[in-house]
Amino acid sequence: MAPFDPAESMADVGEFAVIDALVHGRVQPPWVLIGPGDDAAVLSSSDGRTVVSTDMLVEDRHFRLDWSTPHDIGRKAIAQNAADVEAMGAAATAFVVAFGAPADTPAASALQLSDGMWHEAAAMGAGIVGGDLVSAPQWVISVTVLGDLGGRAPVRRDGARPGDVIAVAGELGRSPAGYALWRNDIRDFEALRRRHLVPAPPYGQGRVAADGGATAMTDVSDGLLADLGHIADASGCRIDVDRASLGADHAAVADAAAAVGGDAWEFVLSGGEDHALVATFPGAPPAGWRVIGRVAAGPPEVLVDGDTWRGNRGWQSF
Amino acid sequence: MAPFDPAESMADVGEFAVIDALVHGRVQPPWVLIGPGDDAAVLSSSDGRTVVSTDMLVEDRHFRLDWSTPHDIGRKAIAQNAADVEAMGAAATAFVVAFGAPADTPAASALQLSDGMWHEAAAMGAGIVGGDLVSAPQWVISVTVLGDLGGRAPVRRDGARPGDVIAVAGELGRSPAGYALWRNDIRDFEALRRRHLVPAPPYGQGRVAADGGATAMTDVSDGLLADLGHIADASGCRIDVDRASLGADHAAVADAAAAVGGDAWEFVLSGGEDHALVATFPGAPPAGWRVIGRVAAGPPEVLVDGDTWRGNRGWQSF
């Protein structure tokens, strides 16, 4: 049962009463020494180190309120931040969240957003330990994730070496396919459209990769080729993606691509926001990972089937 | 020398080139094991615990681009977050920053904002270790601060006990006085107007208070009476503020109050954003702190000179 009448706005309820409702009854994991309600939260880490990353989501730029429910938006904001921590070989342990919204926003929407965030955080056993609630002309959500390496060495982007294989955990192409469906007002392909609203990072596979000897890793947020480009640049080597190994991803979005008049390979190779993990390994990757190419000596560049890719390479914010 | 031509916008330069310029040449403190440039940063803490807090600042709500330079805004965003960590008895060690701005924003403004953040972070020896840069309809800045307790017990809001004294480190009333001057288009009182744009938290005094036996502490962000109300509520006791002890703060803003037709006591008691620290101590406070009242048994409430305060009590976001 929602504690707010659907007609009550943030202004009606007031900042402190909304915060009370957002915090009420949430159960924090054991490493949260102090949770919400004080000037700051306090966490313990298992090895004295903390992984940290932040992302901002802006209404009509990163989500639309006529496509996503507040619950979906909350899940997405947590998922994409958690993926950054996974990509270091760590586990997300806690989040802090700042939420800006117009004063006439229903207070119930803030609670649904928070419920979505807690739903997604529960998938990895993390807590939401603090936040800020402010007035803004449109919805803006800023999430910072903290993570724990559990004694592992962090997996950076600069460790790929010639001879390594490239492998992926999670799925590619679904989020951009879903986005194209939404944009074209096509109401079929429910699963793809859902995936655009709520990505599905392969939680836990970051640690599996680190334990399995990954030499470099990142998550697919800008697009597979763009994100591999970051690894190629940081590692100073050439990366060659084998399209034949991506047949399942291509097949999963081929009908949707046809429906929107798009190119399924563009979705798989250049579409962002799937938040799969891509890593390099000196030998066979661990279970849960599939090989999609090889690292070679040469100038930093990303090839597809040994050739320059002529399509779009990925997303920039401006 | 700025690396951007003043005419170049964020869209002209592009996300990744702007980020490169923001990151270039910054020197991180020794506890930053991995700084910007990967999926996440990695920090070490001295005692295995991490303090974390977050704040969002929205253009025309928390700052105005016709009053503040980007450098001022950067300093303010860092200062108000650092104050939350000080208020736990900790030291701010690192920040992550998300910045949203229109695509036609000069790229040089982003660099000035970042320079201001680094200027303020340098005052406490902290680094800015990561961030996000996105397109937004107006400026939005979200900062998350991480802090280190250095083995101290965190100072919460719920430890005030009858008989404790209340003490303040830092100055009160200046920021609200400056705000009233700006609002009334009065161009005198430069120091007060500056203080509104860039608060001056008493860095280091949070640890001094913790070492000096503080039983409860918070920073003055919503207004002295409102913030003491949080301590009274959490600790379950009555707090009585002695106005005679605040004579210096009153005197510092009296002329400005007269110029705007305002009440200097309102600035001192109810104005927010000064980010002074207020704490309770079972005995005499340490050097740098001045006694401004007493904690007494009784229902949670904040009195002024033994009486209910009839003015405004503080700030809420909605």
Interface residues (C-beta under 8 A of the other chain):
Chain A: S9 M10 A11 V13 G14 E15 F16 V18 L33 I34 G37 D38 D39 A40 A41 V42 L43 S44 S45 D47 G48 R49 T50 V51 V52 S53 T54 D55 M56 L57 V58 R61 H62 A83 D84 V85 A87 M88 A90 A94 V96 V97 A98 F99 G100 A103 V129 G130 G131 D132 L133 V134 S135 A136 P137 Q138 V140 S142 T144 V145 L146 G147 L149 P154 R156 R157 M217 T218 D219 A234 Q316 S317 F318
Chain B: S9 M10 A11 V13 G14 E15 F16 V18 L33 I34 G37 D38 D39 A40 A41 V42 L43 S44 S45 D47 G48 R49 T50 V51 V52 S53 T54 D55 M56 L57 V58 R61 H62 A83 D84 V85 A87 M88 A90 A94 V96 V97 A98 F99 G100 A103 V129 G130 G131 D132 L133 V134 S135 A136 P137 Q138 V140 S142 T144 V145 L146 G147 L149 P154 R156 R157 M217 T218 D219 A234 Q316 S317 F318
